[in-house]
Amino acid sequence: MNNLECIILAAGFGKRMLPLTNLIPKPLIEINNKSLLQYHLDELYKINTSKIVITNYWKGNKIKEKFKNIENQYKIIYSNEKEILGVGGGINKAIKNLETSDYFVVINGDIYIPNFNYNEFEDIINELHIENNKKINNDEILAFLYLVSNPDTNKKGDFYLDNEIIRYFDEENNSNKYTFSGIAIYHINFFKNLEKDKIYDLLPLLKIAINKKLVKGKLYRGEWHDVGTINKLNQLNKL
């Protein structure tokens, strides 16, 4: 996919993984001798992603050092945050490095999703274009979220999913609530009204778009892990 661009979120402190993250950023934690970030980079490289922007703050130099030999090959650039900007703020800063005026992918750098089909991004984006072209008004779908079944660490879930429409509240009480996987597709216009280099949480931004019914999604049923504890990491390394 020559025109696909991706932002990988890797700026956070990874406090839940202390003391490991005193030394390295969480996305460099390894499962089966390969870092979480490397898994994403390799798969994005396989589908010929045109640009990979990695957000950068906590121990960011460790990431740059780790991937300096593949930086050009994988088309990696960095979005350096002078302070933690939150997920929304980090994406908003990183998009200045993108060339697209359309859809792009965002992936949390600290998730482990070994069987995910990265080729699917192109199909989803094509479907969003088709749906947008059918609309009478000019309101394009602003986000597409991959959801997963609720893990023990988030039993209440994050969002409802009703026929591919994401809801934050379910007034009819007839749809299931799932957890956000940390993988999403956003339209550049999702961030168009935000100030640069400002702190933004992602959830309030999503709520605005959800209330306008401009957020879609799907349930991913494959293996997915939020590597949030040392015990979880040790379990995965025994697989």
LINLINPE-V824791 format. One record per helix or strand. SS is the DSSP state (hx for helix, st for strand). FROM is the first residue (numbers start at 1). TO is the last residue. Records with the same first field share a line. If there is no record, write none. Layout:
BEGIN
SS->FROM-TO  FROM-TO
END
This chain:
BEGIN
st->5-9  30-31  34-35  51-56  76-80  103-108  111-112  143-148  159-162  165-167  176-187  215-219  225-226
hx->15-17  20-22  26-28  36-46  60-66  86-97  120-134  152-154  188-191  202-211  230-236
END
